[in-house]
Every structure is written in C-alpha cells, then in structure tokens.
Amino acid sequence: MNYTPQQQNAINARNSSIIVSAAAGSGKTAVLTERLLQLIRMPENAQKGVSADKMIVVTFTNDAANEMKSRLDTKLRELINTVSDEEREYLLKQQILLQNAKISTIDSFCFELLRDNITEQGITSGFDILDDTANNVIKSQAMEELLDFYSKDKESEEYKDISALYDYFCMKDYKPLTKVITYVDDFLSSVALAEDWLTKTEDEYKKDFQQSVYYNQFFENVSERSEILLDEFRNNVARIEQIFNDMNDKSAKDHKNQADKELA
C-alpha cells in the first residue's frame, strides 16, 4: 500500500504521542496496523522490537478489535516470507504471541485488568460487566429516588429547584424532565473532569449574554442560517423569468423588481 506523507509520519513516529484524525474510510486502521507491525518487527540494528503480547490496542467495538488482529496477522504472514532467516524465526514467534495481544474494546480491557488484579482492589470474584438492560433499570430506580428526594419537603431548596425544572420542561407529567436529566448525565459521563466543566459552564451563564461563549455560538448559527435563506431567496428570484415566459407582462416585472429591492 502506498501511504501519504502524513500517514507515513504517523507510522514512523516514535517516542511521542500521536493523534491520527481523518474521515471514515481514509485508511486509519491500515495506518495503525502498519505502525504496530513496524513496532513488532526486528529493526535493522538486529535488536528485537516490541513483543506482540505486550501491546495494548483499544478499539470501540469487538468487530474492530477482531479486524485489527486479523490484519496484523495477515501482514506478519506476508512479511515472514520476505525476511532473513534470523528475523523469520523472531516473527514466527511474534505471530504466535499475537494471539495473546490485548487488542480489545476498552470495557473488555478494563474487565481483564480488574480480574488480573482482583485481590488488590477489594472486588469479589463474581463481578461482571454491566449490560445495557441492567444499567437502564438501575438508572430508572435512581431517577425515581432522586425525584422523590427533591419533592418530599415543600419548604426545602431542593423542592424549589425541582419545581422550577418541572415548570420549565414539563406540561403533563415528569417524563420530559427525566429525559433531560438522563441526557445531561450521559453527556457528563463522557466529559473529562466533569465537575470542572460544570463550574466553567455555570460561570458562562453568569456573564452578560453578549459576553458569553453562547452568544458567539448563537450569532454564528444565525449567520449561517441567514446565508442559507439568502441563497434560497436569490435562487427563487432567478426562477421568476423561468416561471413567467413573457417578461413583458407587467405583473412579472413588478414581481421581479420587488424581489430585487428585497434582496438589496
């Protein structure tokens, strides 16, 4: 495969962290596979590379993990037939060790990490990965307890807060509010240093609107939408002549002149 200069840089970079950012189907997996292969194989100075079973590769899905391992195995097979006897022996061993390489999803890797160090973490041996069904049940129970806690004392600040949220989001029942709370919880679960993010967000809300980051985003969105509407308006004005075949018609001319004035 012929790699672009940027892809080759990602493959060759050493002793530093790298980020590969590119669109879907642009060859990120191929670049990562080649980079792993280069890390495994024996360099020209005859020193051995990284042992395949010592690598950690984290993917988003099991399919991606299997694809990565399969591609790396294929590349090793191809390389074994082209190298010297000394390196061939080393690569054959790496091909065997590749089966024990930790190429998996993040949750699978963390599961194995805990299982291998279970005695040091105070975790019972019967622990398991929480599936989506059980997770949704636990969240639903926690939501009910949260709403009950905030609603039980009408004189408390918690009751005032939940009442304000209910008035803002709900019309008939509390389902829209639970939806919002769930959305915020899911979002914060994906944010690094969530408490710091909440503090910064609260500070932005306290600012004058025109001085906040929200104003800038709002202004950009309005500008983009305005440009889209203007383009549509221009296109519609251009179609007037197509709609009215005889532009000598006074009504057609009036429409065209009025549209030109509005556009100006």
ZAGU-9795 format. One record per residue (C-alpha): residue number from 1; x, y, z; residue in one letter. Coordinates in Angstrom, 3 decimals. Each point is the difference from the previous one (the first is absolute). Layout:
<recs>
<rec seq="NUM" u="X" v="Y" w="Z" type="A"/>
...
</recs>
This chain:
<recs>
<rec seq="1" u="0.000" v="0.000" w="0.000" type="M"/>
<rec seq="2" u="1.242" v="3.474" w="-0.854" type="N"/>
<rec seq="3" u="-0.345" v="2.314" w="2.987" type="Y"/>
<rec seq="4" u="-0.282" v="3.780" w="-0.116" type="T"/>
<rec seq="5" u="2.768" v="2.030" w="1.691" type="P"/>
<rec seq="6" u="-2.308" v="0.690" w="2.942" type="Q"/>
<rec seq="7" u="-0.848" v="-3.697" w="0.360" type="Q"/>
<rec seq="8" u="3.676" v="-0.962" w="-0.235" type="Q"/>
<rec seq="9" u="0.829" v="2.518" w="2.732" type="N"/>
<rec seq="10" u="-2.601" v="-1.612" w="2.258" type="A"/>
<rec seq="11" u="1.493" v="-3.437" w="-0.702" type="I"/>
<rec seq="12" u="3.601" v="1.063" w="0.618" type="N"/>
<rec seq="13" u="-0.429" v="2.320" w="3.008" type="A"/>
<rec seq="14" u="1.703" v="-1.253" w="3.158" type="R"/>
<rec seq="15" u="0.488" v="1.123" w="3.612" type="N"/>
<rec seq="16" u="-3.037" v="2.284" w="-0.058" type="S"/>
<rec seq="17" u="-3.773" v="-0.061" w="0.095" type="S"/>
<rec seq="18" u="-1.785" v="0.376" w="-3.312" type="I"/>
<rec seq="19" u="-3.591" v="0.692" w="-1.062" type="I"/>
<rec seq="20" u="-1.301" v="-1.283" w="-3.326" type="V"/>
<rec seq="21" u="-3.137" v="1.892" w="-0.989" type="S"/>
<rec seq="22" u="-1.632" v="-0.739" w="-3.353" type="A"/>
<rec seq="23" u="-3.344" v="-0.761" w="-1.620" type="A"/>
<rec seq="24" u="-1.559" v="-3.452" w="-0.078" type="A"/>
<rec seq="25" u="1.511" v="-2.280" w="-2.625" type="G"/>
<rec seq="26" u="3.169" v="2.064" w="-0.367" type="S"/>
<rec seq="27" u="2.352" v="-2.741" w="1.233" type="G"/>
<rec seq="28" u="0.377" v="0.587" w="3.757" type="K"/>
<rec seq="29" u="-0.157" v="-3.735" w="0.763" type="T"/>
<rec seq="30" u="2.547" v="-0.762" w="-2.715" type="A"/>
<rec seq="31" u="2.360" v="2.655" w="1.415" type="V"/>
<rec seq="32" u="-0.354" v="-1.313" w="3.551" type="L"/>
<rec seq="33" u="0.530" v="-3.584" w="-1.153" type="T"/>
<rec seq="34" u="3.174" v="0.953" w="-1.874" type="E"/>
<rec seq="35" u="1.228" v="1.977" w="3.009" type="R"/>
<rec seq="36" u="-0.517" v="-3.032" w="2.256" type="L"/>
<rec seq="37" u="1.800" v="-2.217" w="-2.489" type="L"/>
<rec seq="38" u="2.990" v="2.341" w="-0.076" type="Q"/>
<rec seq="39" u="0.102" v="0.029" w="3.803" type="L"/>
<rec seq="40" u="-0.035" v="-3.807" w="0.121" type="I"/>
<rec seq="41" u="2.531" v="-0.832" w="-2.702" type="R"/>
<rec seq="42" u="3.740" v="-0.135" w="0.562" type="M"/>
<rec seq="43" u="1.735" v="3.305" w="-0.897" type="P"/>
<rec seq="44" u="3.037" v="0.133" w="-2.260" type="E"/>
<rec seq="45" u="2.348" v="0.156" w="2.984" type="N"/>
<rec seq="46" u="-1.096" v="-3.592" w="0.849" type="A"/>
<rec seq="47" u="-1.589" v="1.009" w="3.314" type="Q"/>
<rec seq="48" u="-3.400" v="-1.538" w="0.520" type="K"/>
<rec seq="49" u="-3.112" v="2.132" w="-0.182" type="G"/>
<rec seq="50" u="-3.021" v="0.112" w="2.304" type="V"/>
<rec seq="51" u="-1.301" v="-3.437" w="0.928" type="S"/>
<rec seq="52" u="-3.488" v="-0.476" w="-1.459" type="A"/>
<rec seq="53" u="-1.480" v="-1.226" w="3.288" type="D"/>
<rec seq="54" u="1.186" v="3.188" w="1.757" type="K"/>
<rec seq="55" u="-2.063" v="2.351" w="-2.172" type="M"/>
<rec seq="56" u="-3.281" v="1.595" w="1.084" type="I"/>
<rec seq="57" u="-2.335" v="1.107" w="-2.796" type="V"/>
<rec seq="58" u="-3.417" v="1.358" w="0.956" type="V"/>
<rec seq="59" u="-2.874" v="0.182" w="-2.500" type="T"/>
<rec seq="60" u="-3.643" v="1.079" w="0.164" type="F"/>
<rec seq="61" u="-1.568" v="-3.293" w="-1.088" type="T"/>
<rec seq="62" u="0.798" v="-3.719" w="0.092" type="N"/>
<rec seq="63" u="-0.212" v="-0.096" w="-3.800" type="D"/>
<rec seq="64" u="2.680" v="2.688" w="-0.242" type="A"/>
<rec seq="65" u="2.215" v="-1.910" w="2.440" type="A"/>
<rec seq="66" u="-0.353" v="-3.233" w="-1.974" type="N"/>
<rec seq="67" u="0.669" v="1.856" w="-3.257" type="E"/>
<rec seq="68" u="3.154" v="1.573" w="1.440" type="M"/>
<rec seq="69" u="1.362" v="-3.325" w="1.223" type="K"/>
<rec seq="70" u="-0.848" v="-1.701" w="-3.298" type="S"/>
<rec seq="71" u="1.729" v="2.701" w="-2.066" type="R"/>
<rec seq="72" u="3.095" v="-0.107" w="2.186" type="L"/>
<rec seq="73" u="0.172" v="-3.782" w="-0.264" type="D"/>
<rec seq="74" u="-0.286" v="0.224" w="-3.802" type="T"/>
<rec seq="75" u="2.767" v="2.590" w="-0.202" type="K"/>
<rec seq="76" u="2.268" v="-2.138" w="2.166" type="L"/>
<rec seq="77" u="-0.591" v="-3.005" w="-2.282" type="R"/>
<rec seq="78" u="0.874" v="2.077" w="-3.058" type="E"/>
<rec seq="79" u="3.110" v="1.430" w="1.653" type="L"/>
<rec seq="80" u="1.282" v="-3.386" w="1.198" type="I"/>
<rec seq="81" u="0.447" v="-1.131" w="-3.608" type="N"/>
<rec seq="82" u="2.208" v="2.970" w="-0.899" type="T"/>
<rec seq="83" u="2.502" v="0.300" w="2.877" type="V"/>
<rec seq="84" u="3.220" v="-1.671" w="1.010" type="S"/>
<rec seq="85" u="0.088" v="-3.287" w="1.903" type="D"/>
<rec seq="86" u="0.910" v="1.774" w="3.228" type="E"/>
<rec seq="87" u="-2.930" v="2.391" w="-0.155" type="E"/>
<rec seq="88" u="-2.344" v="-2.726" w="-1.284" type="R"/>
<rec seq="89" u="0.512" v="-2.005" w="3.181" type="E"/>
<rec seq="90" u="-0.729" v="3.075" w="2.094" type="Y"/>
<rec seq="91" u="-3.131" v="0.905" w="-1.991" type="L"/>
<rec seq="92" u="-1.369" v="-3.534" w="0.161" type="L"/>
<rec seq="93" u="0.191" v="0.254" w="3.776" type="K"/>
<rec seq="94" u="-1.749" v="3.386" w="-0.127" type="Q"/>
<rec seq="95" u="-2.779" v="-1.476" w="-2.104" type="Q"/>
<rec seq="96" u="-0.653" v="-2.521" w="2.757" type="I"/>
<rec seq="97" u="0.199" v="2.653" w="2.725" type="L"/>
<rec seq="98" u="-2.431" v="2.189" w="-1.955" type="L"/>
<rec seq="99" u="-2.826" v="-2.299" w="1.107" type="Q"/>
<rec seq="100" u="0.592" v="1.243" w="3.571" type="N"/>
<rec seq="101" u="0.255" v="3.666" w="-0.961" type="A"/>
<rec seq="102" u="-2.466" v="2.260" w="1.804" type="K"/>
<rec seq="103" u="-1.852" v="1.296" w="-3.047" type="I"/>
<rec seq="104" u="-3.521" v="0.572" w="1.279" type="S"/>
<rec seq="105" u="-2.684" v="2.504" w="0.919" type="T"/>
<rec seq="106" u="0.641" v="2.319" w="2.945" type="I"/>
<rec seq="107" u="-2.546" v="-1.790" w="2.213" type="D"/>
<rec seq="108" u="1.510" v="-3.412" w="-0.763" type="S"/>
<rec seq="109" u="3.483" v="1.302" w="0.795" type="F"/>
<rec seq="110" u="-1.148" v="1.522" w="3.299" type="C"/>
<rec seq="111" u="-1.830" v="-3.240" w="0.882" type="F"/>
<rec seq="112" u="3.186" v="-2.020" w="-0.480" type="E"/>
<rec seq="113" u="2.047" v="2.581" w="1.886" type="L"/>
<rec seq="114" u="-2.300" v="-0.267" w="3.023" type="L"/>
<rec seq="115" u="-0.187" v="-3.782" w="-0.221" type="R"/>
<rec seq="116" u="3.802" v="-0.312" w="-0.068" type="D"/>
<rec seq="117" u="0.354" v="2.316" w="3.016" type="N"/>
<rec seq="118" u="-3.184" v="-0.888" w="1.857" type="I"/>
<rec seq="119" u="1.634" v="-0.707" w="3.348" type="T"/>
<rec seq="120" u="1.506" v="3.486" w="0.112" type="E"/>
<rec seq="121" u="-3.252" v="1.854" w="-0.750" type="Q"/>
<rec seq="122" u="-2.335" v="-1.469" w="2.625" type="G"/>
<rec seq="123" u="-2.370" v="-1.335" w="-2.670" type="I"/>
<rec seq="124" u="-1.827" v="-3.305" w="0.324" type="T"/>
<rec seq="125" u="0.699" v="-2.704" w="-2.566" type="S"/>
<rec seq="126" u="-3.598" v="0.034" w="-1.276" type="G"/>
<rec seq="127" u="0.187" v="3.454" w="-1.576" type="F"/>
<rec seq="128" u="-1.138" v="0.419" w="-3.603" type="D"/>
<rec seq="129" u="-0.369" v="2.687" w="-2.686" type="I"/>
<rec seq="130" u="-3.237" v="1.944" w="0.378" type="L"/>
<rec seq="131" u="-2.192" v="-0.542" w="-3.062" type="D"/>
<rec seq="132" u="-2.333" v="2.624" w="-1.489" type="D"/>
<rec seq="133" u="-3.185" v="-1.551" w="1.401" type="T"/>
<rec seq="134" u="1.230" v="-0.107" w="3.581" type="A"/>
<rec seq="135" u="1.498" v="3.474" w="-0.385" type="N"/>
<rec seq="136" u="-3.344" v="1.443" w="-1.130" type="N"/>
<rec seq="137" u="-1.817" v="-1.634" w="2.939" type="V"/>
<rec seq="138" u="2.493" v="1.456" w="2.492" type="I"/>
<rec seq="139" u="-0.261" v="3.453" w="-1.600" type="K"/>
<rec seq="140" u="-3.799" v="-0.151" w="0.114" type="S"/>
<rec seq="141" u="0.034" v="-0.887" w="3.702" type="Q"/>
<rec seq="142" u="2.515" v="2.744" w="0.728" type="A"/>
<rec seq="143" u="-2.163" v="2.519" w="-1.881" type="M"/>
<rec seq="144" u="-3.069" v="-0.873" w="2.095" type="E"/>
<rec seq="145" u="1.986" v="0.333" w="3.222" type="E"/>
<rec seq="146" u="1.405" v="3.339" w="-1.149" type="L"/>
<rec seq="147" u="-3.407" v="1.482" w="-0.836" type="L"/>
<rec seq="148" u="-1.490" v="-1.324" w="3.258" type="D"/>
<rec seq="149" u="2.845" v="1.518" w="2.012" type="F"/>
<rec seq="150" u="-0.353" v="3.416" w="-1.639" type="Y"/>
<rec seq="151" u="-3.796" v="-0.006" w="0.290" type="S"/>
<rec seq="152" u="-0.652" v="-1.189" w="3.544" type="K"/>
<rec seq="153" u="0.639" v="3.271" w="1.886" type="D"/>
<rec seq="154" u="-1.886" v="2.952" w="-1.504" type="K"/>
<rec seq="155" u="1.936" v="2.474" w="2.123" type="E"/>
<rec seq="156" u="3.440" v="-1.156" w="-1.135" type="S"/>
<rec seq="157" u="2.242" v="1.550" w="-2.634" type="E"/>
<rec seq="158" u="0.008" v="-3.349" w="-1.792" type="E"/>
<rec seq="159" u="-3.780" v="0.197" w="-0.423" type="Y"/>
<rec seq="160" u="0.270" v="3.516" w="-1.451" type="K"/>
<rec seq="161" u="2.663" v="-1.186" w="-2.449" type="D"/>
<rec seq="162" u="-1.962" v="-3.017" w="-1.179" type="I"/>
<rec seq="163" u="-3.181" v="2.071" w="-0.272" type="S"/>
<rec seq="164" u="1.767" v="2.547" w="-2.205" type="A"/>
<rec seq="165" u="1.293" v="-2.758" w="-2.252" type="L"/>
<rec seq="166" u="-3.422" v="-1.612" w="-0.129" type="Y"/>
<rec seq="167" u="-1.647" v="3.311" w="-0.980" type="D"/>
<rec seq="168" u="2.604" v="0.582" w="-2.699" type="Y"/>
<rec seq="169" u="0.101" v="-3.424" w="-1.641" type="F"/>
<rec seq="170" u="-3.290" v="-1.723" w="0.802" type="C"/>
<rec seq="171" u="-3.569" v="0.439" w="-1.211" type="M"/>
<rec seq="172" u="-1.915" v="-3.066" w="1.237" type="K"/>
<rec seq="173" u="2.452" v="-2.317" w="1.757" type="D"/>
<rec seq="174" u="3.647" v="-0.183" w="1.043" type="Y"/>
<rec seq="175" u="1.202" v="-2.110" w="-2.971" type="K"/>
<rec seq="176" u="1.588" v="2.950" w="-1.872" type="P"/>
<rec seq="177" u="1.917" v="0.914" w="3.167" type="L"/>
<rec seq="178" u="1.319" v="-3.530" w="0.465" type="T"/>
<rec seq="179" u="1.030" v="0.057" w="-3.651" type="K"/>
<rec seq="180" u="1.991" v="3.198" w="0.527" type="V"/>
<rec seq="181" u="1.658" v="-1.298" w="3.171" type="I"/>
<rec seq="182" u="0.928" v="-3.258" w="-1.757" type="T"/>
<rec seq="183" u="1.441" v="1.914" w="-2.954" type="Y"/>
<rec seq="184" u="2.115" v="2.211" w="2.278" type="V"/>
<rec seq="185" u="1.202" v="-3.024" w="1.971" type="D"/>
<rec seq="186" u="1.018" v="-1.840" w="-3.191" type="D"/>
<rec seq="187" u="1.773" v="3.101" w="-1.270" type="F"/>
<rec seq="188" u="1.908" v="0.620" w="3.236" type="L"/>
<rec seq="189" u="1.043" v="-3.660" w="0.066" type="S"/>
<rec seq="190" u="1.913" v="0.611" w="-3.227" type="S"/>
<rec seq="191" u="1.648" v="3.254" w="1.138" type="V"/>
<rec seq="192" u="3.439" v="-0.038" w="1.585" type="A"/>
<rec seq="193" u="0.049" v="1.870" w="3.335" type="L"/>
<rec seq="194" u="-3.789" v="0.410" w="0.000" type="A"/>
<rec seq="195" u="-0.068" v="2.133" w="3.166" type="E"/>
<rec seq="196" u="2.428" v="2.502" w="-1.532" type="D"/>
<rec seq="197" u="-2.128" v="0.089" w="-3.147" type="W"/>
<rec seq="198" u="-3.138" v="0.716" w="2.074" type="L"/>
<rec seq="199" u="1.771" v="2.803" w="1.870" type="T"/>
<rec seq="200" u="1.163" v="1.648" w="-3.243" type="K"/>
<rec seq="201" u="-3.467" v="-0.384" w="-1.515" type="T"/>
<rec seq="202" u="-1.616" v="1.606" w="3.038" type="E"/>
<rec seq="203" u="2.449" v="2.897" w="-0.221" type="D"/>
<rec seq="204" u="-0.960" v="0.541" w="-3.643" type="E"/>
<rec seq="205" u="-3.690" v="0.147" w="0.925" type="Y"/>
<rec seq="206" u="0.738" v="2.695" w="2.580" type="K"/>
<rec seq="207" u="1.576" v="2.277" w="-2.620" type="K"/>
<rec seq="208" u="-1.890" v="2.535" w="-2.039" type="D"/>
<rec seq="209" u="-1.407" v="-1.934" w="-2.979" type="F"/>
<rec seq="210" u="1.938" v="2.001" w="-2.596" type="Q"/>
<rec seq="211" u="3.247" v="-0.686" w="1.868" type="Q"/>
<rec seq="212" u="-0.530" v="-3.752" w="0.269" type="S"/>
<rec seq="213" u="1.059" v="-2.792" w="-2.289" type="V"/>
<rec seq="214" u="-3.674" v="-0.783" w="-0.597" type="Y"/>
<rec seq="215" u="-0.527" v="3.341" w="-1.708" type="Y"/>
<rec seq="216" u="2.838" v="-0.703" w="-2.422" type="N"/>
<rec seq="217" u="-1.450" v="-3.414" w="-0.848" type="Q"/>
<rec seq="218" u="-3.489" v="1.465" w="-0.343" type="F"/>
<rec seq="219" u="1.285" v="2.772" w="-2.266" type="F"/>
<rec seq="220" u="1.889" v="-2.491" w="-2.193" type="E"/>
<rec seq="221" u="-3.067" v="-2.239" w="-0.338" type="N"/>
<rec seq="222" u="-2.254" v="2.937" w="-0.899" type="V"/>
<rec seq="223" u="2.538" v="1.239" w="-2.553" type="S"/>
<rec seq="224" u="0.256" v="-3.421" w="-1.635" type="E"/>
<rec seq="225" u="-3.786" v="-0.370" w="-0.177" type="R"/>
<rec seq="226" u="-0.346" v="3.513" w="-1.394" type="S"/>
<rec seq="227" u="2.460" v="-0.768" w="-2.771" type="E"/>
<rec seq="228" u="-1.942" v="-3.151" w="-0.874" type="I"/>
<rec seq="229" u="-3.261" v="1.953" w="-0.163" type="L"/>
<rec seq="230" u="1.612" v="2.693" w="-2.154" type="L"/>
<rec seq="231" u="1.281" v="-2.631" w="-2.428" type="D"/>
<rec seq="232" u="-3.477" v="-1.503" w="-0.251" type="E"/>
<rec seq="233" u="-1.484" v="3.462" w="-0.543" type="F"/>
<rec seq="234" u="2.509" v="0.747" w="-2.776" type="R"/>
<rec seq="235" u="-0.815" v="-3.307" w="-1.670" type="N"/>
<rec seq="236" u="-3.723" v="0.731" w="0.160" type="N"/>
<rec seq="237" u="0.509" v="3.472" w="-1.510" type="V"/>
<rec seq="238" u="1.978" v="-1.568" w="-2.836" type="A"/>
<rec seq="239" u="-2.904" v="-2.361" w="-0.707" type="R"/>
<rec seq="240" u="-2.503" v="2.836" w="-0.563" type="I"/>
<rec seq="241" u="1.033" v="0.261" w="-3.637" type="E"/>
<rec seq="242" u="-0.459" v="-3.742" w="-0.344" type="Q"/>
<rec seq="243" u="-3.463" v="0.101" w="1.555" type="I"/>
<rec seq="244" u="-1.191" v="2.931" w="-2.149" type="F"/>
<rec seq="245" u="0.894" v="-0.727" w="-3.613" type="N"/>
<rec seq="246" u="-1.054" v="3.471" w="-1.149" type="D"/>
<rec seq="247" u="1.965" v="2.469" w="2.118" type="M"/>
<rec seq="248" u="-1.796" v="2.860" w="-1.715" type="N"/>
<rec seq="249" u="-2.935" v="-0.831" w="2.207" type="D"/>
<rec seq="250" u="-0.358" v="2.848" w="2.507" type="K"/>
<rec seq="251" u="-0.774" v="-2.350" w="2.898" type="S"/>
<rec seq="252" u="3.175" v="-1.974" w="-0.627" type="A"/>
<rec seq="253" u="2.081" v="3.160" w="-0.148" type="K"/>
<rec seq="254" u="-1.530" v="1.239" w="3.234" type="D"/>
<rec seq="255" u="0.849" v="-3.297" w="1.727" type="H"/>
<rec seq="256" u="3.569" v="0.107" w="-1.288" type="K"/>
<rec seq="257" u="0.537" v="3.633" w="1.008" type="N"/>
<rec seq="258" u="-1.427" v="-0.581" w="3.473" type="Q"/>
<rec seq="259" u="2.189" v="-3.070" w="0.494" type="A"/>
<rec seq="260" u="3.106" v="1.934" w="-1.079" type="D"/>
<rec seq="261" u="-0.818" v="2.750" w="2.525" type="K"/>
<rec seq="262" u="-0.463" v="-2.538" w="2.807" type="E"/>
<rec seq="263" u="3.262" v="-1.722" w="-0.902" type="L"/>
<rec seq="264" u="1.882" v="3.319" w="-0.005" type="A"/>
</recs>
